[in-house]
Amino acid sequence: MPNIKPISDLRNYSEVLRNVAAGAPVFLTKNGRGKYAIVDMQDYEKTQATLRLINELVKGRKSGEQEGWLEPEDMRAHFRAKTDEV
């Protein structure tokens, strides 16, 4: 169940922050509408990493559509060559 509090509860911000945990954000409302979310740093970093991954996957898909897709054997050969360089 989501933890929803009015923004006025931030007057006692220590109590609000005590309710924030990994996987359990606190949602703040202003005038009865959702306005802010306070998330645990671990959740924030995970979200940022997920967005970076999705952006890279989108770039890869666009590249494949524009420049052509590589066959699995071509990929294996590419990474074998990289491994041999090390």
C-alpha positions as CSV (number, residue, x, y, z in Angstrom):
1,M,0.0,0.0,0.0
2,P,1.5,3.4,-1.0
3,N,2.7,5.7,1.7
4,I,0.9,9.0,0.9
5,K,1.2,12.1,3.0
6,P,0.3,15.8,2.6
7,I,3.2,18.1,1.9
8,S,2.4,19.9,5.2
9,D,3.8,16.8,7.0
10,L,7.3,18.0,5.9
11,R,7.2,20.4,8.9
12,N,8.2,17.2,10.8
13,Y,10.5,16.0,8.0
14,S,12.3,13.5,10.2
15,E,9.1,11.5,10.7
16,V,8.4,11.6,6.9
17,L,12.0,10.4,6.1
18,R,11.7,7.6,8.6
19,N,9.0,6.2,6.4
20,V,11.1,6.1,3.3
21,A,12.8,2.7,2.6
22,A,14.1,0.8,-0.4
23,G,11.0,-0.2,-2.4
24,A,8.8,2.0,-0.3
25,P,8.8,5.6,-1.4
26,V,6.7,8.3,0.3
27,F,4.4,10.3,-2.0
28,L,3.6,13.9,-1.1
29,T,0.4,15.6,-2.1
30,K,-0.3,19.3,-2.5
31,N,-3.9,20.4,-2.5
32,G,-5.0,16.7,-2.6
33,R,-3.0,15.9,-5.8
34,G,0.3,13.9,-6.1
35,K,3.2,16.3,-6.3
36,Y,6.5,14.7,-5.2
37,A,8.0,11.4,-4.4
38,I,10.7,10.8,-1.9
39,V,12.7,7.6,-2.7
40,D,15.5,5.7,-1.1
41,M,18.9,6.4,-2.7
42,Q,19.2,2.8,-3.7
43,D,15.9,3.0,-5.6
44,Y,16.9,6.2,-7.3
45,E,20.3,4.8,-8.5
46,K,18.5,1.6,-9.7
47,T,16.0,3.8,-11.7
48,Q,18.8,5.9,-13.2
49,A,20.8,2.7,-14.2
50,T,17.6,1.3,-15.8
51,L,17.1,4.5,-17.8
52,R,20.7,4.4,-19.0
53,L,20.3,0.8,-20.1
54,I,17.0,1.5,-21.9
55,N,18.6,4.4,-23.7
56,E,21.6,2.2,-24.8
57,L,19.2,-0.5,-26.0
58,V,17.2,2.1,-28.0
59,K,20.5,3.3,-29.6
60,G,21.4,-0.3,-30.5
61,R,18.0,-0.9,-32.0
62,K,18.2,2.3,-34.1
63,S,21.8,1.3,-35.2
64,G,20.6,-2.1,-36.2
65,E,17.7,-0.8,-38.2
66,Q,19.8,1.8,-40.0
67,E,23.1,0.0,-40.5
68,G,21.9,-3.6,-40.5
69,W,21.9,-6.3,-37.9
70,L,24.8,-8.5,-37.1
71,E,24.5,-12.3,-37.1
72,P,25.2,-14.1,-33.9
73,E,28.4,-15.6,-35.2
74,D,29.7,-12.2,-36.2
75,M,29.1,-11.0,-32.6
76,R,30.9,-14.0,-31.2
77,A,33.9,-13.4,-33.5
78,H,34.0,-9.7,-32.5
79,F,34.1,-10.5,-28.8
80,R,36.6,-13.4,-29.3
81,A,38.9,-10.9,-31.0
82,K,38.4,-8.4,-28.1
83,T,39.3,-11.2,-25.6
84,D,42.4,-12.2,-27.6
85,E,43.6,-8.5,-27.4
86,V,43.7,-8.6,-23.6
